[in-house]
Amino acid sequence: HRRPPIVQLLQIIMMTPRSIMLLLSLVVATTAWSVPVPSKATTTTTTSTALFSSSDRRSFLSGTTAVATVILTSGPAPALAAAAAATPEAALKQWKDSVATIDNLYENWDTISKQGGDAIRKELGTANFGTTASPLFQIDKAFRVLRDSPDVDLVEFTEQSEEFANALVRADTMAYSSNFAGGSGKPTPPQVYIDKAKIEVADLQRLAKAVSALL
């Protein structure tokens, strides 16, 4: 007998390169999103707004992200299970500790940055050169738990947390680049990258406040 279309699509996804797999997953989520949503005929403005209520957007974004995560995440099963077992309380504590770490890094910048780019990266959770890891390490996992709270605006939280993650990458990139600056010729001094990293950490502080305001 002929298999349902969704089964055929999933079989194609499993045999497709990772980049195309993500695209197909988004198609699946978009197809589900296209199911008509009943609404009362009031005015043109309210009717168009009703089709995109906060609850519908939450379901759409959560579903799309869940499909993409399953496809793109690689690693041993125990690691994935540990991530899924995180509680809202643990995620919130990790976030609060992360905010405190960012504040401490900025306030004590001169002391920490004198130890080099790797010392900055350790605080950012992007390099673990010790027995303990920064709370910023894998902060994306905490974000995934926090955004599922019914009291959180999913769309706004997703946007702010993504901006935060981008700023974190930029700060790490500048700190990492300082490790390789200098040398012969007319190189860029390491301090230039250290200073740029500080600017990105200041931006992290700003974005952290925006994220905290949503929790």
Accessible surface in RSA format (square Angstrom, percent):
REM  Atomic radii and reference values for relative SASA: ProtOr
REM  Chains: A
REM  Algorithm: Lee & Richards
REM  Probe-radius: 1.40
REM  Slices: 20
REM RES _ NUM      All-atoms   Total-Side   Main-Chain    Non-polar    All polar
REM                ABS   REL    ABS   REL    ABS   REL    ABS   REL    ABS   REL
RES HIS A   1   211.71 115.7 137.29  95.4  74.43 190.4 116.71 120.3  95.00 110.5
RES ARG A   2   206.83  86.8 174.63  89.0  32.19  76.7  75.61 103.3 131.22  79.5
RES ARG A   3   123.56  51.9 119.87  61.1   3.69   8.8  26.24  35.9  97.32  59.0
RES PRO A   4    71.76  52.3  65.40  59.6   6.36  23.1  71.68  59.2   0.08   0.5
RES PRO A   5   107.14  78.1 102.12  93.1   5.02  18.2 103.34  85.3   3.80  23.6
RES ILE A   6    85.54  48.7  81.23  60.5   4.31  10.4  84.01  60.5   1.53   4.2
RES VAL A   7    55.01  36.2  54.74  49.6   0.26   0.6  54.89  47.7   0.11   0.3
RES GLN A   8    63.68  35.6  62.49  45.7   1.20   2.8  20.84  44.4  42.84  32.5
RES LEU A   9    43.59  24.3  42.16  30.2   1.43   3.6  43.16  30.3   0.42   1.1
RES LEU A  10    91.43  50.9  91.10  65.2   0.34   0.8  91.24  64.1   0.20   0.5
RES GLN A  11    75.41  42.2  70.61  51.6   4.80  11.4  36.15  77.0  39.26  29.8
RES ILE A  12    95.93  54.6  94.08  70.1   1.84   4.4  95.93  69.1   0.00   0.0
RES ILE A  13     6.52   3.7   6.52   4.9   0.00   0.0   6.52   4.7   0.00   0.0
RES MET A  14   150.91  78.2 125.21  82.9  25.70  61.2  99.61  84.7  51.30  68.0
RES MET A  15   167.07  86.5 129.21  85.5  37.86  90.1 112.08  95.3  55.00  72.9
RES THR A  16    19.55  13.9  12.05  12.2   7.51  17.9  10.47  14.1   9.08  13.7
RES PRO A  17    87.82  64.0  74.61  68.0  13.21  48.0  87.16  72.0   0.66   4.1
RES ARG A  18   126.15  53.0 119.00  60.7   7.15  17.0  45.67  62.4  80.48  48.8
RES SER A  19    86.98  73.5  67.73  90.4  19.25  44.3  56.90 121.2  30.09  42.2
RES ILE A  20    79.61  45.3  78.44  58.4   1.16   2.8  79.61  57.3   0.00   0.0
RES MET A  21    31.35  16.2  31.35  20.7   0.00   0.0  22.26  18.9   9.09  12.0
RES LEU A  22    54.00  30.1  54.00  38.6   0.00   0.0  54.00  37.9   0.00   0.0
RES LEU A  23   107.63  59.9 105.77  75.7   1.86   4.7 107.34  75.4   0.28   0.8
RES LEU A  24    34.33  19.1  34.33  24.6   0.00   0.0  34.33  24.1   0.00   0.0
RES SER A  25     0.18   0.2   0.17   0.2   0.02   0.0   0.12   0.2   0.07   0.1
RES LEU A  26    66.43  37.0  65.83  47.1   0.60   1.5  66.09  46.4   0.34   0.9
RES VAL A  27    71.43  47.0  69.08  62.5   2.34   5.6  71.19  61.9   0.24   0.7
RES VAL A  28    34.33  22.6  31.18  28.2   3.16   7.6  33.12  28.8   1.22   3.3
RES ALA A  29    10.88  10.0   3.91   6.0   6.98  15.9   9.91  14.0   0.97   2.6
RES THR A  30    72.94  51.9  72.90  73.9   0.04   0.1  57.44  77.1  15.51  23.4
RES THR A  31    87.56  62.3  80.00  81.1   7.56  18.0  69.04  92.7  18.52  28.0
RES ALA A  32    69.70  64.1  51.41  79.3  18.30  41.6  58.50  82.4  11.20  29.7
RES TRP A  33    69.08  27.7  53.10  25.7  15.98  37.5  44.14  23.5  24.94  40.5
RES SER A  34    79.32  67.0  51.17  68.3  28.15  64.8  45.73  97.4  33.59  47.1
RES VAL A  35    96.98  63.8  90.17  81.6   6.81  16.4  92.68  80.5   4.31  11.7
RES PRO A  36   119.71  87.2  98.29  89.6  21.42  77.9 108.41  89.5  11.30  70.2
RES VAL A  37    53.96  35.5  44.74  40.5   9.22  22.2  45.54  39.6   8.42  22.8
RES PRO A  38   127.06  92.6 100.11  91.3  26.95  98.0 112.31  92.7  14.75  91.7
RES SER A  39    48.68  41.1  10.71  14.3  37.96  87.5  13.15  28.0  35.52  49.8
RES LYS A  40   178.27  87.0 165.39 101.5  12.88  30.7 113.78 102.4  64.49  68.7
RES ALA A  41   104.27  95.9  69.03 106.5  35.24  80.2  71.85 101.2  32.42  85.9
RES THR A  42    93.40  66.4  56.01  56.8  37.39  89.1  61.50  82.6  31.90  48.2
RES THR A  43    79.24  56.4  71.05  72.0   8.19  19.5  76.67 103.0   2.57   3.9
RES THR A  44   124.28  88.4 110.77 112.3  13.51  32.2  80.50 108.1  43.78  66.2
RES THR A  45   100.56  71.5  95.86  97.2   4.70  11.2  64.82  87.1  35.74  54.0
RES THR A  46    68.90  49.0  63.69  64.6   5.20  12.4  65.68  88.2   3.21   4.9
RES THR A  47    44.83  31.9  44.10  44.7   0.73   1.7  40.50  54.4   4.33   6.5
RES SER A  48    61.03  51.6  55.82  74.5   5.21  12.0  43.23  92.0  17.81  24.9
RES THR A  49    87.81  62.5  80.58  81.7   7.23  17.2  71.16  95.6  16.65  25.2
RES ALA A  50    43.25  39.8  28.22  43.5  15.04  34.2  37.87  53.3   5.38  14.3
RES LEU A  51    66.86  37.2  63.43  45.4   3.44   8.6  63.43  44.5   3.44   9.3
RES PHE A  52   112.91  56.5 103.88  64.3   9.03  23.5 103.88  63.0   9.03  25.8
RES SER A  53    41.45  35.0  33.20  44.3   8.25  19.0  38.08  81.1   3.38   4.7
RES SER A  54    78.57  66.4  69.14  92.3   9.42  21.7  36.69  78.1  41.88  58.7
RES SER A  55    71.89  60.7  65.74  87.7   6.15  14.2  51.94 110.6  19.95  27.9
RES ASP A  56    33.25  23.3  31.74  31.6   1.51   3.6   2.50   5.9  30.74  30.7
RES ARG A  57    86.04  36.1  85.91  43.8   0.13   0.3  27.01  36.9  59.03  35.8
RES ARG A  58    59.14  24.8  58.99  30.1   0.14   0.3  37.93  51.8  21.20  12.9
RES SER A  59    78.70  66.5  62.88  83.9  15.82  36.4  39.37  83.8  39.33  55.1
RES PHE A  60    58.94  29.5  50.66  31.4   8.28  21.5  58.51  35.5   0.42   1.2
RES LEU A  61    49.32  27.5  48.75  34.9   0.57   1.4  49.02  34.4   0.30   0.8
RES SER A  62    37.09  31.3  30.71  41.0   6.38  14.7  29.50  62.8   7.59  10.6
RES GLY A  63    32.29  39.8   0.00   N/A  32.29  39.8  31.72  87.0   0.58   1.3
RES THR A  64    19.88  14.1  19.48  19.7   0.40   1.0  19.48  26.2   0.40   0.6
RES THR A  65    41.31  29.4  37.97  38.5   3.34   8.0  22.30  29.9  19.02  28.7
RES ALA A  66    55.29  50.8  46.37  71.6   8.92  20.3  54.48  76.7   0.81   2.2
RES VAL A  67    50.37  33.1  46.95  42.5   3.42   8.2  50.30  43.7   0.07   0.2
RES ALA A  68    17.03  15.7  16.86  26.0   0.17   0.4  17.03  24.0   0.00   0.0
RES THR A  69    44.67  31.8  38.81  39.3   5.86  14.0  36.54  49.1   8.13  12.3
RES VAL A  70   120.89  79.5 100.23  90.7  20.66  49.8 106.27  92.3  14.61  39.6
RES ILE A  71    26.99  15.4  13.60  10.1  13.39  32.3  17.70  12.7   9.29  25.2
RES LEU A  72    65.90  36.7  56.78  40.6   9.12  22.9  56.89  40.0   9.02  24.3
RES THR A  73    56.31  40.0  34.50  35.0  21.81  52.0  31.91  42.9  24.40  36.9
RES SER A  74    84.48  71.4  55.84  74.5  28.64  66.0  31.69  67.5  52.78  73.9
RES GLY A  75    48.78  60.2   0.00   N/A  48.78  60.2  23.33  64.0  25.44  57.0
RES PRO A  76    92.74  67.6  79.46  72.4  13.28  48.3  91.76  75.8   0.98   6.1
RES ALA A  77    75.00  69.0  64.39  99.4  10.60  24.1  66.62  93.8   8.38  22.2
RES PRO A  78   100.68  73.4  87.71  80.0  12.97  47.1  95.40  78.8   5.28  32.8
RES ALA A  79    45.93  42.2  35.28  54.4  10.66  24.2  44.13  62.1   1.80   4.8
RES LEU A  80    79.92  44.5  74.97  53.6   4.95  12.4  75.50  53.0   4.41  11.9
RES ALA A  81    63.58  58.5  50.23  77.5  13.35  30.4  58.82  82.8   4.76  12.6
RES ALA A  82    70.28  64.6  50.64  78.1  19.64  44.7  59.04  83.1  11.24  29.8
RES ALA A  83    22.90  21.1  10.99  17.0  11.91  27.1  16.87  23.8   6.03  16.0
RES ALA A  84    89.51  82.3  51.40  79.3  38.10  86.7  63.68  89.7  25.83  68.4
RES ALA A  85    74.96  68.9  47.48  73.3  27.48  62.5  59.55  83.9  15.40  40.8
RES ALA A  86    41.94  38.6  20.32  31.4  21.62  49.2  29.77  41.9  12.18  32.3
RES THR A  87    64.46  45.8  63.17  64.0   1.30   3.1  57.88  77.7   6.59  10.0
RES PRO A  88    83.01  60.5  81.07  73.9   1.94   7.1  81.49  67.3   1.52   9.4
RES GLU A  89   129.07  74.1 119.36  90.3   9.71  23.1  72.31 139.9  56.76  46.3
RES ALA A  90    53.63  49.3  42.49  65.6  11.13  25.3  48.70  68.6   4.92  13.0
RES ALA A  91     2.47   2.3   0.12   0.2   2.36   5.4   2.42   3.4   0.05   0.1
RES LEU A  92    60.94  33.9  60.94  43.6   0.00   0.0  60.94  42.8   0.00   0.0
RES LYS A  93   132.22  64.5 129.01  79.2   3.20   7.6 100.94  90.9  31.27  33.3
RES GLN A  94    48.68  27.2  44.16  32.3   4.53  10.8  19.41  41.3  29.27  22.2
RES TRP A  95     2.69   1.1   2.69   1.3   0.00   0.0   2.69   1.4   0.00   0.0
RES LYS A  96   126.65  61.8 120.09  73.7   6.55  15.6  72.79  65.5  53.85  57.4
RES ASP A  97    53.85  37.7  51.24  51.0   2.61   6.2  12.07  28.4  41.77  41.7
RES SER A  98     0.00   0.0   0.00   0.0   0.00   0.0   0.00   0.0   0.00   0.0
RES VAL A  99    34.75  22.9  34.75  31.5   0.00   0.0  34.75  30.2   0.00   0.0
RES ALA A 100    59.79  55.0  50.51  78.0   9.28  21.1  55.63  78.3   4.16  11.0
RES THR A 101    22.76  16.2  17.86  18.1   4.90  11.7  10.38  13.9  12.38  18.7
RES ILE A 102     0.73   0.4   0.57   0.4   0.16   0.4   0.73   0.5   0.00   0.0
RES ASP A 103    47.08  33.0  47.08  46.9   0.00   0.0  12.87  30.3  34.21  34.1
RES ASN A 104    68.38  47.2  66.15  63.9   2.23   5.4  19.84  47.7  48.55  46.9
RES LEU A 105     0.60   0.3   0.60   0.4   0.00   0.0   0.60   0.4   0.00   0.0
RES TYR A 106    76.19  35.6  70.44  40.1   5.75  15.0  35.70  26.8  40.50  49.9
RES GLU A 107   135.37  77.7  98.90  74.8  36.47  86.8  39.68  76.8  95.69  78.1
RES ASN A 108    63.21  43.6  58.23  56.3   4.98  12.0  12.68  30.5  50.53  48.8
RES TRP A 109     9.16   3.7   8.15   3.9   1.01   2.4   6.72   3.6   2.44   4.0
RES ASP A 110    96.54  67.6  93.34  92.9   3.20   7.6  27.04  63.6  69.50  69.3
RES THR A 111    90.27  64.2  84.75  85.9   5.52  13.2  54.80  73.6  35.47  53.6
RES ILE A 112    17.29   9.8  17.29  12.9   0.00   0.0  17.29  12.4   0.00   0.0
RES SER A 113    15.52  13.1   8.33  11.1   7.19  16.6   0.66   1.4  14.87  20.8
RES LYS A 114   177.11  86.4 137.87  84.6  39.23  93.4  89.91  80.9  87.19  92.9
RES GLN A 115   128.75  72.0  91.77  67.1  36.98  88.0  41.84  89.1  86.91  65.9
RES GLY A 116    27.08  33.4   0.00   N/A  27.08  33.4  27.07  74.3   0.01   0.0
RES GLY A 117     1.81   2.2   0.00   N/A   1.81   2.2   0.00   0.0   1.81   4.1
RES ASP A 118    57.25  40.1  56.16  55.9   1.09   2.6  19.19  45.2  38.06  38.0
RES ALA A 119    19.51  17.9   9.98  15.4   9.53  21.7  16.49  23.2   3.02   8.0
RES ILE A 120     0.00   0.0   0.00   0.0   0.00   0.0   0.00   0.0   0.00   0.0
RES ARG A 121    32.25  13.5  32.25  16.4   0.00   0.0   0.00   0.0  32.25  19.5
RES LYS A 122    67.27  32.8  66.73  40.9   0.54   1.3  29.38  26.4  37.89  40.4
RES GLU A 123    45.28  26.0  43.89  33.2   1.39   3.3   1.79   3.5  43.49  35.5
RES LEU A 124     0.37   0.2   0.04   0.0   0.33   0.8   0.04   0.0   0.33   0.9
RES GLY A 125     9.96  12.3   0.00   N/A   9.96  12.3   2.60   7.1   7.36  16.5
RES THR A 126    51.18  36.4  23.29  23.6  27.89  66.5  31.41  42.2  19.77  29.9
RES ALA A 127    12.76  11.7   2.39   3.7  10.37  23.6  11.28  15.9   1.47   3.9
RES ASN A 128    86.76  59.8  56.09  54.2  30.67  73.9  22.44  54.0  64.33  62.2
RES PHE A 129   119.03  59.5  93.46  57.9  25.57  66.5 101.88  61.8  17.15  49.1
RES GLY A 130    41.99  51.8   0.00   N/A  41.99  51.8  22.57  61.9  19.43  43.5
RES THR A 131   145.65 103.6 105.22 106.7  40.43  96.4  88.62 119.0  57.03  86.2
RES THR A 132    96.75  68.8  91.07  92.3   5.68  13.5  69.81  93.8  26.95  40.7
RES ALA A 133    51.93  47.7  23.56  36.4  28.37  64.5  25.52  35.9  26.40  69.9
RES SER A 134    17.05  14.4   3.50   4.7  13.55  31.2  10.24  21.8   6.82   9.6
RES PRO A 135    38.06  27.7  27.88  25.4  10.18  37.0  38.06  31.4   0.00   0.0
RES LEU A 136     3.03   1.7   0.59   0.4   2.44   6.1   0.59   0.4   2.44   6.6
RES PHE A 137    98.56  49.3  93.14  57.7   5.42  14.1  93.57  56.7   5.00  14.3
RES GLN A 138    81.71  45.7  69.03  50.4  12.69  30.2  19.79  42.1  61.93  47.0
RES ILE A 139     7.24   4.1   6.77   5.0   0.47   1.1   6.77   4.9   0.47   1.3
RES ASP A 140    68.56  48.0  67.96  67.6   0.60   1.4  34.62  81.5  33.94  33.8
RES LYS A 141    52.89  25.8  51.08  31.3   1.81   4.3  33.71  30.3  19.18  20.4
RES ALA A 142     2.66   2.4   0.05   0.1   2.61   5.9   2.18   3.1   0.48   1.3
RES PHE A 143    10.96   5.5  10.96   6.8   0.00   0.0  10.96   6.6   0.00   0.0
RES ARG A 144    74.65  31.3  72.61  37.0   2.04   4.8  24.55  33.6  50.10  30.4
RES VAL A 145    29.61  19.5  22.73  20.6   6.88  16.6  25.65  22.3   3.95  10.7
RES LEU A 146    10.84   6.0   9.86   7.1   0.98   2.5  10.63   7.5   0.21   0.6
RES ARG A 147    38.07  16.0  38.07  19.4   0.00   0.0   3.54   4.8  34.53  20.9
RES ASP A 148    87.93  61.6  67.24  66.9  20.68  48.9  28.68  67.5  59.25  59.1
RES SER A 149    37.10  31.3  30.63  40.9   6.47  14.9  24.28  51.7  12.82  18.0
RES PRO A 150   120.16  87.6  92.84  84.6  27.32  99.3  96.77  79.9  23.39 145.4
RES ASP A 151   132.61  92.9  99.63  99.2  32.98  78.0  35.70  84.0  96.91  96.6
RES VAL A 152     6.56   4.3   4.66   4.2   1.90   4.6   5.71   5.0   0.85   2.3
RES ASP A 153    74.84  52.4  61.30  61.0  13.54  32.0  28.95  68.1  45.89  45.8
RES LEU A 154     6.62   3.7   3.96   2.8   2.66   6.7   3.96   2.8   2.66   7.2
RES VAL A 155    33.70  22.2  33.11  30.0   0.59   1.4  33.32  29.0   0.39   1.0
RES GLU A 156    63.09  36.2  62.73  47.5   0.36   0.9  15.43  29.8  47.66  38.9
RES PHE A 157     0.25   0.1   0.25   0.2   0.00   0.0   0.25   0.1   0.00   0.0
RES THR A 158    24.87  17.7  24.18  24.5   0.70   1.7  23.64  31.8   1.23   1.9
RES GLU A 159    87.97  50.5  85.34  64.6   2.63   6.3  32.60  63.1  55.37  45.2
RES GLN A 160    33.71  18.8  33.71  24.6   0.00   0.0   0.91   1.9  32.79  24.9
RES SER A 161    10.91   9.2   9.78  13.0   1.13   2.6   1.37   2.9   9.54  13.4
RES GLU A 162   100.93  57.9  98.02  74.2   2.91   6.9  36.23  70.1  64.70  52.8
RES GLU A 163    81.50  46.8  79.33  60.0   2.17   5.2  28.78  55.7  52.72  43.0
RES PHE A 164     0.00   0.0   0.00   0.0   0.00   0.0   0.00   0.0   0.00   0.0
RES ALA A 165    39.60  36.4  38.84  59.9   0.76   1.7  39.12  55.1   0.48   1.3
RES ASN A 166    83.14  57.3  80.97  78.3   2.17   5.2  12.90  31.0  70.24  67.9
RES ALA A 167     0.00   0.0   0.00   0.0   0.00   0.0   0.00   0.0   0.00   0.0
RES LEU A 168    17.98  10.0  17.98  12.9   0.00   0.0  17.98  12.6   0.00   0.0
RES VAL A 169    93.94  61.8  92.13  83.4   1.81   4.4  93.94  81.6   0.00   0.0
RES ARG A 170    99.31  41.7  96.43  49.2   2.88   6.9  56.21  76.8  43.09  26.1
RES ALA A 171     0.00   0.0   0.00   0.0   0.00   0.0   0.00   0.0   0.00   0.0
RES ASP A 172    25.29  17.7  25.29  25.2   0.00   0.0   0.41   1.0  24.88  24.8
RES THR A 173    61.80  44.0  58.68  59.5   3.12   7.4  46.34  62.2  15.46  23.4
RES MET A 174    42.77  22.2  42.77  28.3   0.00   0.0  39.10  33.2   3.68   4.9
RES ALA A 175     0.00   0.0   0.00   0.0   0.00   0.0   0.00   0.0   0.00   0.0
RES TYR A 176   103.82  48.5 103.82  59.1   0.00   0.0  67.28  50.6  36.54  45.0
RES SER A 177    29.84  25.2  24.39  32.5   5.45  12.6  11.00  23.4  18.84  26.4
RES SER A 178     7.63   6.4   1.95   2.6   5.68  13.1   1.19   2.5   6.43   9.0
RES ASN A 179    62.51  43.1  27.28  26.4  35.23  84.8  19.85  47.8  42.66  41.2
RES PHE A 180   142.87  71.5 112.05  69.4  30.82  80.2 118.66  71.9  24.21  69.3
RES ALA A 181    25.68  23.6   0.00   0.0  25.68  58.4   9.00  12.7  16.68  44.2
RES GLY A 182    30.25  37.3   0.00   N/A  30.25  37.3  15.28  41.9  14.97  33.5
RES GLY A 183    69.96  86.3   0.00   N/A  69.96  86.3  39.18 107.5  30.78  68.9
RES SER A 184   113.38  95.8  81.90 109.3  31.48  72.5  55.36 117.9  58.02  81.3
RES GLY A 185    72.85  89.8   0.00   N/A  72.85  89.8  40.10 110.1  32.75  73.3
RES LYS A 186   211.26 103.1 172.44 105.8  38.81  92.4 121.31 109.2  89.94  95.8
RES PRO A 187    53.98  39.3  28.83  26.3  25.15  91.4  40.67  33.6  13.30  82.7
RES THR A 188    57.38  40.8  48.50  49.2   8.88  21.2  18.00  24.2  39.38  59.5
RES PRO A 189    74.01  53.9  70.84  64.6   3.17  11.5  74.01  61.1   0.00   0.0
RES PRO A 190    59.47  43.3  59.47  54.2   0.00   0.0  59.47  49.1   0.00   0.0
RES GLN A 191   102.69  57.4 100.23  73.3   2.46   5.9  50.23 106.9  52.46  39.8
RES VAL A 192    54.18  35.6  51.56  46.7   2.62   6.3  53.71  46.7   0.47   1.3
RES TYR A 193    52.14  24.3  52.14  29.7   0.00   0.0  15.91  12.0  36.23  44.7
RES ILE A 194     9.93   5.6   9.93   7.4   0.00   0.0   9.93   7.1   0.00   0.0
RES ASP A 195    70.17  49.2  68.04  67.7   2.13   5.0  26.23  61.7  43.94  43.8
RES LYS A 196    97.08  47.4  96.27  59.1   0.81   1.9  50.46  45.4  46.62  49.7
RES ALA A 197     0.00   0.0   0.00   0.0   0.00   0.0   0.00   0.0   0.00   0.0
RES LYS A 198    69.94  34.1  69.89  42.9   0.05   0.1  24.13  21.7  45.81  48.8
RES ILE A 199   118.23  67.3 113.51  84.6   4.73  11.4 116.67  84.0   1.56   4.2
RES GLU A 200    32.16  18.5  32.13  24.3   0.03   0.1   0.37   0.7  31.79  26.0
RES VAL A 201     0.00   0.0   0.00   0.0   0.00   0.0   0.00   0.0   0.00   0.0
RES ALA A 202    36.55  33.6  29.51  45.5   7.04  16.0  29.87  42.1   6.67  17.7
RES ASP A 203    33.51  23.5  28.81  28.7   4.70  11.1  15.33  36.1  18.18  18.1
RES LEU A 204     0.00   0.0   0.00   0.0   0.00   0.0   0.00   0.0   0.00   0.0
RES GLN A 205    37.91  21.2  35.57  26.0   2.34   5.6   7.97  17.0  29.93  22.7
RES ARG A 206   136.48  57.3 129.43  66.0   7.06  16.8  74.00 101.1  62.48  37.9
RES LEU A 207     2.28   1.3   2.28   1.6   0.00   0.0   2.28   1.6   0.00   0.0
RES ALA A 208     1.92   1.8   1.92   3.0   0.00   0.0   1.92   2.7   0.00   0.0
RES LYS A 209   152.48  74.4 143.27  87.9   9.21  21.9  89.54  80.6  62.93  67.0
RES ALA A 210    33.76  31.0  22.33  34.5  11.43  26.0  31.19  43.9   2.57   6.8
RES VAL A 211     0.00   0.0   0.00   0.0   0.00   0.0   0.00   0.0   0.00   0.0
RES SER A 212    45.37  38.3  34.29  45.8  11.08  25.5  29.81  63.5  15.56  21.8
RES ALA A 213    85.11  78.3  45.81  70.7  39.31  89.4  58.38  82.2  26.73  70.8
RES LEU A 214    44.28  24.7  31.84  22.8  12.44  31.3  36.22  25.4   8.06  21.7
RES LEU A 215    73.89  41.2  13.32   9.5  60.57 152.3  42.10  29.6  31.79  85.6
END  Absolute sums over single chains surface
CHAIN  1 A    13346.8      11105.2       2241.6       8726.3       4620.5
END  Absolute sums over all chains
TOTAL         13346.8      11105.2       2241.6       8726.3       4620.5
